[in-house]
Amino acid sequence: MNYQNAILVLLLTFSLDSAFAKGDPIDSRETDAAIEILTVKKDIEFNYQFCRGKAGSYGYKYDYLSYIWELKNKIFLQSSEKMFGNLPASKANQIRQGWEARKVKMLSERKNADGNENGKYCSQYFSRILDETTDKLRSPKQDLTPKLGSSEDVRIAQRNIDMEVGCMKQAYNRDVKQFGDVKKACSCTISLTLRRMSNREVDEYLTLASSKNPQDAMQFVNKRISNAELQACFK
C-alpha cells in the first residue's frame, strides 16, 4: 500500500474515564459549554450523513473530514458527553429535541436546492471544518479545560490525538481512497508507538519528525520498534 510510510508512527485511543463522574459538581457555564460543543458535533453529524449520501464514489472524502474533526476535538467531546449524561432527563430530552429540529431545518433547506447547489454546499461546509474557519468552540473549550486534569496530562493526551490527526490528514491529502484501511493502520501504528516509547521518547521523536531530516525520526523509531511489528499494522 503506497501510504504505509506516511503513517508508520501515528493514533491514540484516549479516554477520560475519570472526568465528570456522576456526582461531580458542574456549574452552569460548564454545562452550557458542553451543550454548545455537542450541538456543533450534532450539526456536523447531520451534514456528514447528508453529504456522504450524495457523494457517491467520493464519499470517502467525507469519511476523512468528519473523522478528523472528531479526533481533533476528542477530549472535549468525551467530557461533554459525560456532562450531558449528568443532566436531568427532562433537560436532556429538551436539548435532543432542539438537535432534531436543527436537523429537520437543514434537510428542508437542502431538499429545496438542486444537485449542484448541494454539492457546492457540502464541499464548502467540510472545507471550512478542515481548515477550522468554522471552529466555534474556542470559548466553550476554554470553559471546560480546567476540568480535564493537569496541564501536562492534557498536553500528552492532545499530543497523541494530534498524531493520529496528522496520520489521517496525510492520507486525505494524498487522496488515499481506502479510508477504513488507513484508519486501522493509523490506530495500530500509533498504539504500538505508545507501547514501545516513553512520553519523553515520543516528544523526542516528534521533534525529529518535524525537522528537515525525517530520516533521523525513522532511525529513532527503528531502534525501538521492529519493521515486522510495523508492517503487521498494514495487514
N, C-alpha and C positions, 0 to 999 in steps of 0.2 A: 504494500500500500504506500503510495507516494507521500503520504503525510506523516509517516512514522517519525522521522527525525524532528519534525516540527513540534511533536507533542510527547517527547520521551520523558519529560520530567514534570508533568502538570496535573491536580484537583484535591479537594478535601471535603469529607462529609463531616461538617462541624455541627455540633448540637449543643444548644444552651439548655440542657435538661433542668438546670437549677434555677434558671431565670424565671421570674414571675410565677413562682409556685403558688398553688392555691393558698389563699390567706394572706399573701403579700399585700401590704398597703399600697394602693395605687391612687395618685392624685388625678384630678380631672384633666390637667394639662397632658399628663402621660397617656391617659385614656384617649383623649382627642387625637394625640399624635399617632397612637396605634391604629385608630379607626381611619385616619387620613391615609396612612401607609397602606392599609388593607384595601381601601377604596381605590387607590391607584392600581394596586395589584389586580383587583377585580376588573377594572376598566381594560387593563392590558390583556387579561384572560379573555374577555368578551371579544375584543378586537382580534386577538390571535385566532380564536375559533372561527370568526367570520372570514378573516383574510386567508387563513390556512385552507378553508373550504373552497375559496375562489381561486387559489393559486395554481391548481393543477400540478404539473411536474415541477414547479418552482416552490412548492410548499415547504421543502426542506429549509429554505431561507428563513421562513417564519419560525420554524422549529429552533433554529440557532438564536434568532433575535429574542424570542420570548425566554428561552432558557438562560441566555447570557444575562438578561435583566434580572431574572430571579436569583441567579448566582450572586451578582454584584450586591444585591440587597438582602441576602440570605439571613444574616444575623438579625437585622431589624424585622424581617418578615416573621421569623420564628418567634421572636419576642412579642411582636404584635399579636400573633395568633394565640399565644399563651394568655396575654392580657384579655383578648376577646373572649376566651374561654371562661374568664372570671366574671364576665358581665352577667347581670340578671337576665333570665331568659327573655323577658319582655323587651328589654333594651336590645338584646342581640337580634331578636326577630325583627324589630323595627329597622335596624340597620340593614339586615338582609333584604328586607322589602325595598329599601332605598336602592340597594345594589341592583336588584332585579328591575326596578323602574329605569335605572340608567341603561341597563342592557336593552330593554324594550325600546327606549328612545333612540339609542344608537342604531339598532336594527331597522327601525322605522325610517330613519334618515337614509340609511344605506339602501333600503328597498326602493326608495324613490330615485336613486341615482342609477345611471347606466353602467355597463361593464367597464368602460374606460375611466369613468369618474371614480369608481370603486377601486380600480387598480392603482390610480394615482393616489387616492386616499390612503390605501394600505401601505404603499411604498413610502409616502411621506411620514405617516404615523410611526412606522417602525424605524425609519432612518433617524427620526428625532429621538426615539428611545435609545438607539445605539450610541448616538453622539451626545446624549444627556441634555439636549436643549429643552426637553420636556420634564426634566427631573424636578418635581415639585416637592421633593422630600427633604430638602436641606434642613428646614426648621424642625419638622417632626423628628428627624433623626437626632438633631441636637437635643431635643427634649428627652429622648429615650436613652441616649448614650450613657448617662450616669448609672443606669440600671443594668448595664451589660457586664459589669465587672471591672477589674483593674485595667488601666490603660494598656499595660503590656499584654494581658490576656486578649483584649480586643484587637490589638495590633497583630498578634500572631494569628488569630482566627481569620482576620480580614486578609492578611498576607497569604494564607493558604488558599482561601477562596479566590483571591486575585490570580493565583497561579492557574487555577482551572479556567478562569475567565480568559486569561491570555492564551491558554491552550485552545479553547473553543474559538476565540477570535481569529487565531492563525488559520484554522481550518476554514472558517467562514470566509475570510479574506481571500483564501486560495480556491474558493468555490468547490470545496470538497462536499459532494452530494450525500455521502454516507453519514448522515447526522448520528444515527444510532451507534455506528461503529466508532466514530470519533468520541462520542460521549463516554462510551465504555472504556476506550483506550486512555482518555484523559483521567478518568476516575481511577483506573488501575495504576497508571504510572505515578500519579501524584501520591496516592495512598502508599505505594511501595516506597517512594522517596521519603515520605514522612516516617515510615517504619525504620528505614535504614539510616536516617540522618537526625542529629540533634537539632534543636531550634537554632543554635549558633551556626551549625553547618548549613542549614537551609538558608540563613541570612547570607552566609559567605557565598554559597552557590549563586544566589540571586544577584549578588554584587558582580560576580564574574560573568553571569549571563547577560547583564546589562552593559558590559564593557564592549570594547571594539574587537575583542578577540574571543568569540564564543567557544573556540576550541579549548580554552582553559576551563570553561564551565563543563564541557563534556568530559574532559580528563578528570575533573573533580568528581563527577558522577561515577565514572567508570571505576574509580578506586573504591567505591562504596557499594555499587550495585552491579551485578554481573550482566553481561549482554543477554544471556539466556533468560534472566528474570524480566528484563525489559521487553524482550521480544515476545514473551508469554502474554504480555498485555494486549498484543495485536492478534491473538488467535481467537 
